[in-house]
Amino acid sequence: MKRTIEVFLVIALVVDVAYWSIWWTSRDTLASEHRPAYYEFENAFPLADAWLGLTCLLALLSLRRGRPTALLWLLCAGSAGLYLFGMDLLYDLEHGIFARGGGGAVEAGIVTLTAVFSVTVLRWAWTRREELLGRPAPSGAG
């Protein structure tokens, strides 16, 4: 499962970079709607997504190197992802984004992947916290 988490982290990084590269070069490809408020909403996310990307990178590096800081960065990445999931989901539901054709489907996919990624990373890291910290797990840990 460690390998799966590493793959999740790499995918999160690639999607993060790809999304913002496309957004800044050809935003109509990704835009689910074309109101100024929607663009303002999306334009508020680069810093938060950069934080998510940084935590994913640091989690990946520390996990691969067997460093105890992997637990911290995995928890940060999962938490950042859940926060972004919540922001996106609420906006999309309030504005009927999911019902808007292809763009809505892309947005639904992003929201779903963000939730699955975040919950998986958080659960995996927390249930292996002793191992990640380099300590033997106490009996009955979980």
PEPE-V970965 format. One record per helix or strand of 2 or more residues. SS is the DSSP state (alpha for helix, beta for strand). FROM is the first residue (numbers start at 1). LEN is the number of residues. If there is no record, write none. Layout:
# PEPE-V970965
ss: (SS	SS)
from: (FROM	FROM)
len: (LEN	LEN)
This chain:
# PEPE-V970965
ss: (alpha	alpha	alpha	alpha	alpha	alpha	alpha)
from: (2	36	46	69	97	101	129)
len: (28	8	19	26	3	27	4)
